[in-house]
Amino acid sequence: MRGAGNGAMDLQTAVTLLAGGLFVYAAWLTSIVFCAANDKYPLLIASATFFPVGVVHGIGVWFGGW
């Protein structure tokens, strides 16, 4: 199996990666701000320490799960 090569990344791939990264970062930041504002310190520590926990919690906050 041959790889894609060492050429430059195309624009669509770059935009997709950037959008995905911003989405994940925004969800994590939402979790941090929500926990700090609502005095949920154990969850704040877990969200800040374990990045995936914060991302899942942030998405849950967006959709009203928490």
C-alpha positions as CSV (number, residue, x, y, z in Angstrom):
1,M,0.0,0.0,0.0
2,R,1.4,3.3,-1.0
3,G,1.0,6.5,1.1
4,A,-0.3,9.8,-0.2
5,G,3.2,11.2,-0.5
6,N,4.9,14.1,1.1
7,G,3.2,16.9,-0.8
8,A,1.4,19.8,0.7
9,M,-2.0,19.3,2.4
10,D,-4.9,20.4,0.3
11,L,-7.2,23.3,1.4
12,Q,-10.3,21.1,2.1
13,T,-8.3,18.9,4.5
14,A,-6.8,21.9,6.3
15,V,-10.2,23.5,6.7
16,T,-11.7,20.3,8.0
17,L,-8.9,19.7,10.5
18,L,-9.1,23.3,11.7
19,A,-12.9,23.2,12.1
20,G,-12.7,20.0,14.0
21,G,-10.0,21.3,16.3
22,L,-12.0,24.5,17.0
23,F,-15.1,22.4,17.7
24,V,-13.3,20.2,20.2
25,Y,-11.6,23.2,21.9
26,A,-14.9,25.1,22.1
27,A,-16.6,22.1,23.8
28,W,-13.8,21.8,26.3
29,L,-13.8,25.5,27.1
30,T,-17.6,25.4,27.5
31,S,-17.2,22.7,30.0
32,I,-14.5,24.6,32.0
33,V,-16.6,27.8,32.1
34,F,-19.8,26.0,32.9
35,C,-18.2,24.1,35.8
36,A,-16.5,27.3,37.2
37,A,-19.7,29.3,37.0
38,N,-21.8,26.6,38.7
39,D,-19.4,25.7,41.5
40,K,-18.9,22.1,40.2
41,Y,-15.3,21.8,41.3
42,P,-14.8,18.0,41.1
43,L,-16.1,18.0,37.5
44,L,-14.0,21.1,36.8
45,I,-10.8,19.3,37.9
46,A,-11.8,16.2,35.9
47,S,-12.6,18.3,32.8
48,A,-9.4,20.2,33.0
49,T,-7.2,17.2,33.7
50,F,-8.8,14.7,31.3
51,F,-9.4,16.5,28.0
52,P,-11.9,14.0,26.6
53,V,-14.1,14.3,29.7
54,G,-14.3,18.0,29.2
55,V,-15.2,17.6,25.5
56,V,-18.0,15.2,26.2
57,H,-19.3,17.3,29.0
58,G,-19.1,20.5,26.9
59,I,-21.1,18.9,24.1
60,G,-23.6,17.7,26.7
61,V,-24.0,21.3,28.0
62,W,-24.6,22.5,24.4
63,F,-27.5,20.0,23.9
64,G,-29.0,20.4,27.3
65,G,-27.9,17.0,28.7
66,W,-26.3,18.6,31.8
